[in-house]
Amino acid sequence: GFYGERFGEDVLEVIKDSNPVDKCKLDPNKAYIQITYVEPYFDTYEMKDRITYFDKNYNLRRFMYCTPFTLDGRAHGELHEQFKRKTILTTSHAFPYIKTRINVIHKEEIILTPIEVAIEDMQKKTQELAFATHQDPADPKMLQMVLQGSVGTTVNQGPLEVAQVFLSEIPNDPKLFRHHNKLRLCFKDFTKR
């Protein structure tokens, strides 16, 4: 709205996806804004120091957003072809800051293979289950929602589908052994929960 008033609604265009932008394809007579949702990003070692809500929302310089993709150009596909691009941005100053906009000084991309995407998904489901079962006071509605999302998934991309796609046979590529084993351990943890 702000930039629309400044430049004119017909000149301003919002890029709604978080895919990398090819600047050659943009119209030089238009103003473009790419908006995407980011989450604060912490390394594993940082998490032991950032315990409270305040710690997790103060002095933030690194942010992350994820973009799903497949090798043939579509955003979403079958489990075995679903990749994920994690983009980590580092700003020149930490948020909260005097200014509400801070320049990005570093950009890093991590590409997750389909089995790594499945591992992350299973870890997330297990965390949700752990959170729902350890809530004090207990919240049966929350637990029911998490259980339905984990076990009785209406879209056939639940844990059962993940197991059938990635764990039905041992992979031929020795590089995938580690991921295969990690996914099996995720399932062990998940069934325990």
Salt bridges, closest charged atoms under 4 A:
GLU13 OE1 - LYS30 NZ 2.89
ASP43 OD2 - ARG62 NH1 2.80
GLU46 OE2 - ARG50 NE 3.74
ASP72 OD2 - ARG74 NH2 3.25
GLU81 OE2 - ARG74 NH2 3.00
GLU108 OE1 - ARG62 NH2 3.95
GLU109 OE1 - ARG85 NE 3.93
GLU116 OE2 - HIS179 NE2 3.64
GLU120 OE1 - LYS84 NZ 2.81
GLU120 OE2 - LYS86 NZ 2.50
ASP121 OD2 - LYS125 NZ 3.58
